[in-house]
């Protein structure tokens, strides 16, 4: 155990001191800062005004600039004009200056008519809201002329209430869960791939420098393997906590709560309850150990670090397949593909988290695939330890499956 602890401490500190660890952490925090702070700064830096809209009201309907801005569109600077200003405003509109449209409200034959004058129809995306606002103001104006009891006025102006009754109460909506679950599933894939790949690279670099020949005489191969996997994994978990913690502090400081804006689209992370977060951490740990063991075994089979991409390609493809299956199951988290994929260890970490985030599987549906993944992880670690024990001593030979198998049988 002492040797295992020494390898663990060395791998952890080596990863912690590396430039890649520091640079990646700083870059990820800066990206989060841009995604969280910049949209908030731009939205708080003053309302964006696209141009002016002139309004000529020849009726007694009570309309005002504030009402247009609040109930029609806040993207324009609304101003009321008189008949004497109409010709000048038409010239401004034709000259395509800051004026983007002219609104005329008339009442021929006792009925209101709204005339919208623009250079192109596309310049009036607010037309429906404008018509509704004038219609409501006209209705209120006409009601004031009638002798009605207060309760009659309340009934005429009462807003229609929309209520949604769920037959499956407590079920999750795809519309609100898809984007945050997609982002977190992709982040889970990146973290496992990044940290698992680091184990393979570290093993290959040490082997290429012949350091392994010295270490192997002092420490058992399986202790080298698991010490490195644990050390790099803890460093990766620490990096993950730093990045997530920085994101949480930025959200708190900007007052955004659990809602984040991506390119004008609101993404609400409040759907992530304690159960979902706890299972996310569990699947990250199991998925990392499962794939890190495979990456380490693959890294031990090469003689030079330049060959690492070739030998780890099968493991990378398995991970990518797991991510693709998880993305495909998000639209139907209880379908056959999702259920079957839950029991395949190579895709379980990604598919199970997607199912938990998008649906409500029973505890039995969660525990059985998780148990299979746990047993498979132990099996992968034991098998990888055997391959690692052989691989670290292979130099100048191409690591064919037949060669590795013979070497393992001789142990």
C-alpha positions as CSV (number, residue, x, y, z in Angstrom):
1,X,0.0,0.0,0.0
2,X,2.9,2.3,0.7
3,X,4.1,2.0,-2.9
4,X,0.6,2.6,-4.2
5,X,0.3,5.8,-2.1
6,X,3.7,7.0,-3.4
7,X,2.7,6.5,-7.0
8,X,-0.7,8.1,-6.3
9,X,0.8,11.2,-4.7
10,X,3.4,11.5,-7.5
11,X,0.8,11.2,-10.3
12,X,-1.5,13.6,-8.5
13,X,1.2,16.3,-8.0
14,X,2.7,15.8,-11.4
15,X,-0.7,16.4,-13.0
16,X,-1.4,19.4,-10.7
17,X,1.9,21.1,-11.6
18,X,1.6,20.5,-15.3
19,X,1.0,23.5,-17.6
20,X,-1.9,21.6,-19.3
21,X,-3.8,21.5,-16.0
22,X,-3.3,25.2,-15.2
23,X,-3.9,26.4,-18.8
24,X,-7.0,24.2,-19.2
25,X,-8.5,25.4,-15.9
26,X,-7.9,29.1,-16.7
27,X,-9.3,28.7,-20.2
28,X,-12.4,26.9,-19.1
29,X,-13.0,29.5,-16.3
30,X,-12.6,32.4,-18.8
31,X,-15.0,30.7,-21.3
32,X,-17.6,30.4,-18.5
33,X,-17.0,34.0,-17.6
34,X,-17.7,35.1,-21.2
35,X,-20.8,32.9,-21.4
36,X,-22.2,34.1,-18.1
37,X,-21.0,37.7,-17.6
38,X,-21.0,39.0,-21.2
39,X,-24.7,38.4,-22.0
40,X,-25.6,39.9,-18.6
41,X,-23.4,42.9,-19.2
42,X,-24.8,43.5,-22.7
43,X,-28.4,43.2,-21.5
44,X,-27.8,45.5,-18.5
45,X,-25.9,48.0,-20.5
46,X,-29.0,49.7,-21.8
47,X,-31.8,48.7,-24.1
48,X,-31.0,48.3,-27.7
49,X,-33.1,50.7,-29.8
50,X,-33.5,49.8,-33.4
51,X,-35.0,53.1,-34.5
52,X,-38.0,55.4,-34.1
53,X,-41.7,54.8,-34.7
54,X,-43.9,57.9,-35.2
55,X,-47.6,57.6,-34.1
56,X,-50.4,59.9,-35.3
57,X,-53.5,59.4,-33.3
58,X,-56.6,61.3,-34.7
59,X,-59.0,59.5,-32.3
60,X,-59.9,59.8,-28.7
61,X,-58.5,56.4,-27.9
62,X,-56.1,56.7,-25.0
63,X,-52.6,55.6,-26.3
64,X,-49.2,56.8,-25.2
65,X,-45.5,56.2,-25.9
66,X,-45.0,54.3,-22.7
67,X,-47.9,51.9,-23.5
68,X,-46.4,51.3,-27.0
69,X,-43.0,50.6,-25.5
70,X,-44.3,48.3,-22.8
71,X,-47.1,46.4,-24.6
72,X,-46.0,46.5,-28.2
73,X,-42.2,46.5,-28.5
74,X,-39.3,47.9,-26.4
75,X,-36.9,47.7,-29.3
76,X,-38.2,51.1,-30.7
77,X,-38.4,54.6,-29.6
78,X,-42.1,55.5,-29.9
79,X,-43.2,59.1,-30.2
80,X,-46.5,60.8,-30.8
81,X,-46.8,63.4,-33.6
82,X,-49.5,65.7,-34.9
83,X,-51.0,66.2,-38.3
84,X,-48.5,69.1,-39.0
85,X,-45.6,66.7,-38.6
86,X,-46.8,64.0,-40.9
87,X,-45.2,65.2,-44.2
88,X,-41.9,65.7,-42.5
89,X,-42.0,62.3,-41.0
90,X,-42.9,60.7,-44.4
91,X,-39.8,62.3,-45.9
92,X,-37.6,60.9,-43.0
93,X,-39.1,57.5,-43.6
94,X,-38.5,57.6,-47.3
95,X,-34.9,58.7,-46.7
96,X,-34.4,55.7,-44.5
97,X,-33.1,57.7,-41.6
98,X,-33.7,56.6,-38.0
99,X,-37.4,56.6,-38.5
100,X,-38.6,53.0,-39.3
101,X,-42.3,53.4,-39.5
102,X,-45.4,55.6,-39.1
103,X,-48.6,54.5,-37.4
104,X,-51.9,56.2,-38.1
105,X,-54.9,55.6,-35.8
106,X,-58.1,56.9,-37.4
107,X,-61.8,56.4,-36.7
108,X,-63.8,56.6,-40.0
109,X,-67.4,55.6,-39.7
110,X,-67.0,55.3,-35.9
111,X,-64.6,52.3,-36.1
112,X,-60.9,52.4,-35.4
113,X,-58.5,51.7,-38.3
114,X,-54.7,51.3,-37.8
115,X,-52.6,52.2,-40.8
116,X,-49.0,51.1,-40.7
117,X,-46.6,52.9,-43.2
118,X,-43.2,51.3,-43.7
119,X,-40.7,50.9,-46.4
120,X,-41.0,47.1,-46.4
121,X,-43.4,44.8,-44.6
122,X,-40.5,43.1,-42.9
123,X,-39.8,46.3,-41.1
124,X,-42.9,45.8,-38.9
125,X,-42.5,42.6,-36.8
126,X,-44.5,44.3,-34.1
127,X,-47.7,44.6,-36.3
128,X,-49.8,42.0,-34.3
129,X,-48.9,43.4,-30.9
130,X,-49.6,46.9,-32.2
131,X,-53.1,45.9,-33.4
132,X,-53.8,44.1,-30.1
133,X,-52.8,47.1,-28.0
134,X,-54.9,49.6,-30.0
135,X,-57.9,47.1,-29.9
136,X,-57.6,46.8,-26.1
137,X,-57.4,50.5,-25.6
138,X,-60.4,51.1,-27.9
139,X,-62.4,48.5,-25.9
140,X,-61.6,50.2,-22.7
141,X,-62.5,53.6,-24.1
142,X,-65.9,52.3,-25.3
143,X,-66.6,50.6,-22.0
144,X,-66.0,53.9,-20.2
145,X,-68.9,55.4,-22.1
146,X,-71.4,52.7,-21.0
147,X,-73.2,52.6,-17.7
148,X,-72.0,49.3,-16.3
149,X,-71.8,48.0,-12.8
150,X,-68.3,47.3,-11.5
151,X,-68.8,43.6,-11.6
152,X,-69.9,43.8,-15.2
153,X,-66.7,45.7,-16.1
154,X,-64.7,43.1,-14.3
155,X,-66.3,40.3,-16.2
156,X,-65.7,42.1,-19.6
157,X,-62.0,42.8,-18.8
158,X,-61.2,39.5,-17.1
159,X,-58.2,37.8,-18.6
160,X,-58.6,34.2,-19.8
161,X,-56.6,31.9,-17.5
162,X,-54.7,29.0,-19.0
163,X,-54.2,26.0,-16.8
164,X,-52.3,22.8,-17.8
165,X,-53.4,19.5,-16.2
166,X,-50.8,16.8,-16.4
167,X,-51.9,13.2,-16.6
168,X,-48.4,12.2,-15.8
169,X,-47.7,14.6,-12.9
170,X,-44.0,15.0,-12.1
171,X,-42.8,13.9,-15.5
172,X,-40.1,15.9,-17.1
173,X,-40.6,18.1,-20.2
174,X,-38.3,17.5,-23.1
175,X,-38.5,21.2,-24.1
176,X,-37.0,22.3,-20.7
177,X,-34.6,19.4,-20.1
178,X,-33.0,18.7,-23.5
179,X,-30.5,21.5,-23.7
180,X,-29.1,21.3,-20.2
181,X,-28.9,17.5,-20.2
182,X,-27.3,17.5,-23.6
183,X,-24.6,20.0,-22.5
184,X,-23.9,18.1,-19.3
185,X,-23.8,14.7,-21.1
186,X,-21.3,16.2,-23.6
187,X,-19.2,17.6,-20.7
188,X,-19.3,14.2,-19.0
189,X,-17.9,12.7,-22.2
190,X,-15.2,15.3,-22.5
191,X,-14.0,14.9,-18.9
192,X,-13.8,11.1,-19.1
193,X,-12.0,11.3,-22.4
194,X,-9.6,14.0,-21.4
195,X,-8.6,12.5,-18.0
196,X,-8.5,8.9,-19.3
197,X,-6.4,10.0,-22.3
198,X,-4.0,11.8,-19.9
199,X,-3.4,8.4,-18.1
200,X,-2.5,6.8,-21.5
201,X,-0.2,9.6,-22.4
202,X,1.5,9.6,-19.0
203,X,2.1,5.8,-19.2
204,X,3.5,6.0,-22.7
205,X,5.8,9.0,-21.9
206,X,7.3,7.1,-18.9
207,X,7.7,4.0,-20.9
208,X,9.3,5.9,-23.8
209,X,11.8,7.5,-21.4
210,X,12.6,4.0,-19.9
211,X,11.6,5.2,-16.5
212,X,9.4,2.1,-16.2
213,X,12.4,-0.2,-16.2
214,X,13.5,1.4,-12.9
215,X,10.0,1.7,-11.4
216,X,9.1,-1.9,-12.2
217,X,11.9,-3.2,-10.0
218,X,10.5,-1.3,-7.0
219,X,6.7,-1.2,-7.5
220,X,4.4,-3.9,-8.7
221,X,2.8,-3.2,-12.1
222,X,-0.7,-3.2,-10.8
223,X,0.3,-0.6,-8.1
224,X,1.7,1.6,-10.8
225,X,-1.4,1.3,-12.8
226,X,-3.9,2.0,-10.1
227,X,-1.8,4.7,-8.4
228,X,-1.6,6.5,-11.7
229,X,-5.3,6.1,-12.4
230,X,-6.3,7.3,-8.9
231,X,-3.8,10.2,-9.0
232,X,-4.8,11.6,-12.4
233,X,-8.5,11.0,-11.5
234,X,-8.3,13.0,-8.3
235,X,-6.6,15.8,-10.2
236,X,-9.3,15.7,-12.8
237,X,-12.0,15.8,-10.1
238,X,-10.3,18.7,-8.5
239,X,-10.2,20.5,-11.8
240,X,-13.9,19.7,-12.4
241,X,-14.8,21.1,-9.0
242,X,-12.8,24.3,-9.6
243,X,-14.5,24.9,-12.9
244,X,-18.0,24.2,-11.7
245,X,-17.4,26.2,-8.5
246,X,-16.2,29.2,-10.6
247,X,-19.3,28.9,-12.7
248,X,-21.5,28.8,-9.6
249,X,-19.8,31.9,-8.2
250,X,-20.2,33.8,-11.5
251,X,-23.9,32.9,-11.7
252,X,-24.4,34.0,-8.1
253,X,-22.4,37.3,-8.6
254,X,-24.4,38.2,-11.7
255,X,-27.7,37.3,-10.2
256,X,-28.5,34.9,-13.0
257,X,-29.6,32.1,-10.5
258,X,-29.6,28.7,-12.2
259,X,-30.5,30.2,-15.6
260,X,-27.9,30.8,-18.3
261,X,-28.3,32.4,-21.6
262,X,-26.7,30.9,-24.7
263,X,-27.0,33.0,-27.9
264,X,-30.4,34.4,-26.8
265,X,-31.7,31.0,-25.6
266,X,-32.5,30.5,-21.9
267,X,-31.0,27.4,-20.4
268,X,-32.4,26.5,-16.9
269,X,-30.2,24.2,-14.8
270,X,-32.6,24.3,-11.9
271,X,-34.0,21.0,-13.2
272,X,-30.9,19.3,-11.8
273,X,-32.0,18.1,-8.3
274,X,-29.8,16.5,-5.7
275,X,-30.5,12.9,-7.0
276,X,-29.5,13.8,-10.6
277,X,-26.3,15.6,-9.4
278,X,-25.3,12.7,-7.1
279,X,-25.8,10.1,-9.9
280,X,-23.9,12.4,-12.3
281,X,-20.9,12.2,-10.0
282,X,-21.3,8.5,-9.6
283,X,-21.4,7.9,-13.4
284,X,-18.4,10.2,-13.8
285,X,-16.3,8.2,-11.3
286,X,-17.4,4.7,-12.7
287,X,-17.0,5.9,-16.3
288,X,-13.6,7.4,-15.6
289,X,-12.2,4.3,-13.9
290,X,-13.7,2.0,-16.6
291,X,-12.1,3.9,-19.5
292,X,-9.0,5.1,-17.7
293,X,-8.0,1.5,-17.1
294,X,-8.5,0.7,-20.8
295,X,-6.5,3.8,-21.8
296,X,-3.7,2.9,-19.4
297,X,-3.5,-0.6,-20.7
298,X,-3.4,0.7,-24.3
299,X,-0.7,3.2,-23.4
300,X,1.5,0.5,-22.0
301,X,1.5,-1.3,-25.3
302,X,3.4,1.3,-27.3
303,X,7.1,2.0,-27.3
304,X,6.9,5.6,-28.2
305,X,4.4,8.3,-27.1
306,X,3.9,9.2,-30.8
307,X,2.0,6.0,-31.3
308,X,-0.5,6.6,-28.5
309,X,-3.3,7.9,-30.8
310,X,-3.2,4.8,-32.9
311,X,-3.4,2.3,-30.1
312,X,-6.1,4.3,-28.1
313,X,-8.3,4.8,-31.2
314,X,-10.6,1.7,-30.4
315,X,-11.2,3.0,-26.9
316,X,-12.0,6.5,-28.2
317,X,-14.4,5.1,-30.7
318,X,-16.2,3.1,-28.0
319,X,-16.6,6.3,-26.0
320,X,-17.8,8.3,-29.0
321,X,-20.4,5.5,-29.7
322,X,-21.6,5.8,-26.1
323,X,-22.1,9.6,-26.6
324,X,-23.9,9.1,-29.9
325,X,-26.3,6.5,-28.4
326,X,-27.0,8.9,-25.4
327,X,-27.8,11.8,-27.8
328,X,-30.1,9.6,-29.8
329,X,-32.0,8.4,-26.8
330,X,-32.7,11.9,-25.4
331,X,-35.8,12.3,-27.6
332,X,-37.1,8.9,-26.4
333,X,-35.4,8.1,-23.0
334,X,-37.7,5.2,-22.4
335,X,-37.4,3.6,-25.8
336,X,-35.8,0.3,-26.7
337,X,-32.4,1.8,-27.6
338,X,-32.2,3.7,-24.3
339,X,-33.2,0.7,-22.2
340,X,-30.8,-1.8,-24.0
341,X,-28.0,0.8,-24.0
342,X,-28.3,1.2,-20.2
343,X,-27.0,-2.4,-19.7
344,X,-24.0,-2.1,-22.0
345,X,-21.0,-0.9,-19.9
346,X,-19.3,1.0,-22.7
347,X,-22.3,3.3,-23.0
348,X,-23.9,3.1,-19.6
349,X,-22.4,6.3,-18.0
350,X,-23.7,8.5,-20.8
351,X,-27.1,6.8,-21.6
352,X,-28.1,6.3,-17.9
353,X,-27.4,10.0,-17.1
354,X,-29.4,11.0,-20.2
355,X,-32.3,8.8,-19.1
356,X,-32.2,10.1,-15.5
357,X,-32.1,13.7,-16.7
358,X,-34.8,13.3,-19.4
359,X,-37.1,10.8,-17.8
360,X,-38.0,9.2,-14.4
361,X,-36.6,5.6,-14.4
362,X,-37.4,3.5,-11.4
363,X,-34.7,2.8,-8.8
364,X,-34.5,-0.8,-10.1
365,X,-33.9,0.5,-13.6
366,X,-31.0,2.7,-12.2
367,X,-29.4,0.2,-9.8
368,X,-29.2,-2.8,-12.1
369,X,-27.3,-1.0,-14.9
370,X,-25.1,0.8,-12.3
371,X,-24.3,-2.6,-10.7
372,X,-23.4,-4.1,-14.1
373,X,-21.2,-1.0,-14.8
374,X,-19.5,-1.4,-11.3
375,X,-18.7,-5.1,-11.9
376,X,-17.5,-4.3,-15.4
377,X,-15.3,-1.6,-14.1
378,X,-13.6,-4.0,-11.6
379,X,-13.2,-6.5,-14.5
380,X,-11.8,-3.9,-16.8
381,X,-9.3,-2.8,-14.1
382,X,-8.2,-6.4,-13.4
383,X,-7.8,-7.2,-17.1
384,X,-6.0,-3.9,-17.7
385,X,-3.7,-4.7,-14.9
386,X,-2.7,-7.9,-16.6
387,X,-2.2,-6.2,-20.0
388,X,-0.3,-3.4,-18.3
389,X,2.0,-5.9,-16.5
390,X,2.9,-7.3,-19.9
391,X,2.8,-4.1,-21.9
392,X,5.3,-2.1,-19.8
393,X,8.0,-4.6,-20.6
394,X,7.4,-4.8,-24.4
395,X,9.9,-2.8,-26.3
396,X,10.6,-2.8,-30.0
397,X,7.7,-5.2,-30.8
398,X,4.3,-4.5,-32.3
399,X,1.7,-5.3,-29.6
400,X,-0.4,-7.8,-31.4
401,X,-3.4,-9.5,-29.6
402,X,-1.6,-12.8,-30.0
403,X,1.6,-11.6,-28.4
404,X,-0.2,-10.0,-25.5
405,X,-2.3,-13.1,-24.9
406,X,0.8,-15.4,-24.8
407,X,2.5,-13.0,-22.4
408,X,-0.5,-12.9,-20.1
409,X,-0.7,-16.7,-20.0
410,X,2.9,-16.9,-18.9
411,X,2.4,-14.7,-15.9
